[in-house]
Amino acid sequence: MNLPALLRRRPRLHPVQRVRQLTSRLLRWYGAHPLHLLAMACCFALAGYAAVELLTGRTLAVALWFIGAALLHDLVLLPVYAGADLGAQALLSEQGGRTRTVPVINHLRVPTALSGLLLLVWFPLILNLSKPYTGDTTLNEHPYLGRWLLITAALYAASLVLLALRLLRHRRRSRPAGPRVPGSAGRTRT
């Protein structure tokens, strides 16, 4: 063993270089940036706190709800919306016969997902299933269905406008560029 090499002092690194060295070691060991590890630790701490608060006093009811929701999603909802997505893709690919450069299916997926999320969160009020709501808050639950339908229509309308803009931009970019004939309205010389 080379004792003088062990006794030699390592060169002192600048603090910034030391942080970069530690970051690169952590990146090799963990596989992601240290901020990702910190964010994940915070998320797990928050989830643990929420679980402790939620399970206090009604453990069986929460466990049954969680298992029921997981089974409902995996056995009923997932096949339904996966099938609907495949059907929409098949319908969109059959029309036109050529390959689309703008992914039209995404302009259906996003508003559908957002509308479904709103329905999932607010369905007791949208479907008038919340019995204690009116008594507890003295608010009426009847406008929720109309508001949800308006938000859904606005999401689809915004998606349609965005799709039209994307198609227009693509059409302008794919137009052949050639010398223009003076006095003609946008015609190219052949």
Secondary structure as UniProt FT lines:
FT   HELIX           3..7
FT   HELIX           15..30
FT   HELIX           34..55
FT   HELIX           59..72
FT   HELIX           73..77
FT   HELIX           78..94
FT   TURN            104..105
FT   HELIX           106..126
FT   TURN            127..128
FT   HELIX           131..137
FT   HELIX           143..174
FT   TURN            182..183
//
